[in-house]
Amino acid sequence: MHLRYSLAPIAMSALFATPALAAGLSVNIEIPRLNVSEYHRPYVATWIERADSTMAGTLAVWYDVRTKTNNPEGEGTKWLKDMRQWWRRGGRELAVPVDGVTGASKPAGKHQLSFTEGTGAMPKLAPGAYKLVVEAAREVGGREVVTIPFQWPPTAAAQPVAAGKEELGEVKLELKP
């Protein structure tokens, strides 16, 4: 007794199947080069807020991540509260360091972050209105917040841009449907 199975239906379905791709976003943050006598890299927090200003999720936090051997008091983390808006909205509940979210403060220049919905730091978002918020605070410097409103899920690729005045340069949000 011989049984024969045709692989044609399986091969055809695999040929025409397309993977379900999740929506995502990229954030480009520019930290300007400042001509000041005492320069310190800024602490920067990037997060998503709902329309009611509650935090949907923290995407990234850049701060002084010196090791405990060099910094036994954890001095780098004690200044996180200087990013006041992020701290009040949810930063104080975040137990740093967080893998994939926290990292060392960045030098002047352009820095890119990319996220896919539901993976890593990017939460699953219900359809609706949101804001991308980027806050920077610098020792012997100022504090600045840049906000970019957006709709989720994105129906088309979009690249809204906002610009800071002192502590932040151009902040660009790239939405990917």
N, C-alpha and C positions, 0 to 999 in steps of 0.2 A: 504494500500500500504506500503510495507516494502522495504527499501533500505539497501543493505548490501555492505559494503566496505571491501576490503581485506587489511589487514595491512601487509601482507607478503612482498610486494615489498618495503615498507618503512622500515621495520625491517631489511631486507636483505641489503639495501643500507647503513643503519646506521652501520651495523655490519662490512661491508667491507670498509667503508670510513676511510681514514686516514687524520688527520689534517695536514695542510700545515705548516711546521715548518720553521721559518726564521733562517738564518745563524746567528752565533754570535761569540763572542770572549771573552776570559778572559785574564787579564793582572795580572801577579804576579810581584810585585815590592819589592825588598829588600832594606831596609835602613840600612846600616851598623852601628854597634856600634863603635864610634870613641873614642879613648883615648886622649882627648884634655882638656886643663885647663878650657876653657869656651865653653860649648856645647849648641847649640840652635838647635831645630828641624828644618829640612829643609823645605822650601816651595817646593812643587812638582807639576808640571803640566804634564798631559798626554793628548796627542791629536793624531789625524790621519791627515796625509798630503797626498796630491795627488802627482803624479810623478813630477809635475812642482813646488813642494814645497809650494803650496797654502794650506791653512788649510781646511780640509773637516769637522772637528768638534772637539771641546774640550770634552774629556771624563771625566776628573777629575782635580780639582785644590785644593790642600791642602795648607792652609795658616793659619795665626794667626787670628782666628775669634772672638776675644774678643768682648764682647758686648759694645755698645755705652756708657753705664753707667760706665764701667771700663776704657774705652778708647774713650773719646769724639772726638778726632781728627781722628778716624778710622785708627790709625797707622798701623794696620795689613795689610790693603789693599795697603798702600802706598809703600810697599816693593815688591808687585807683579811684578813690572817692573824689578826687579833683575833677574827674569827668562826671560832674554833678547830675546831669540829666540821665545818663546811662546808669549811674549808681542808684538813683532813686527809682528808676523804672524797673530794675531787676538785677543790676550788677552786684548789689550787696548779697544776693542769694547765691551767686556763682562762686563755687569753691575752686579758686585758681590754684594750680594750672589746670586747664582743660585741654585734653588732646584734640588737635584739629581746630581749636578756637583761639587759644592764647598763644602768643609768641613774642619775640623780642621787638622792642621799638625799632622803627625803620629810619634810615637816613633820608635826607632830602632827595626827592626824585618821585617818579611815578611807580605805583605799586598796584598789581592786579590780583583780585580774588575771584574765583569762579565757584559756583555752587549749582548742584542739581537738586531739585525738590525732593525731600524725603531722605537725603543722604548727608552724612556728616553734620555740619552745623545748620544746614538749611532745613527748617521744619516743613511739614506738609501744611499748606495754607488753604483755607477755605476761600472760595471765590469772593472777591470784594475789593475794597479800597485799602491800600496800605501806604506806608511811608518808609523809605530807606533813610536812616539817620546815621550820620557820621559825626562824632564828637572828638575834638582834640584838645588836650591841655598840656601846657609846657611849663616846667619849672623856670622861674624868672622870665616868664612870658605870659601869654594870654590863654584864653579858652574860647573855642569857637564850635558852633554846631551848624551843620549843613543838612537840609532835609530835601528829599526828592519824592514827591507823591507818585504812586503807580497803581495800576489795576492788576489783579491776579485772578485767574491765569491770563497771561498775555495772549492776545489773539494774533498779533503780528510782532515781528521784531521791532524793538524801539530802543532809542538811546537818549533818554533824558539826561540833561547836564545841569549842574549847579556849580557855583564857584564861591569859595571862601574869600575872606578879605585879608587875613593875616596868618593864622595858624594852619589853614588848609588852602590848597589851590583848587584846581578843577576836580570835581567829583562827578564821575560819569557812571550811570547805571545802564547796563545792557541787558534787555529782557529777551529771552529766547523761548518761543512757544514750543 
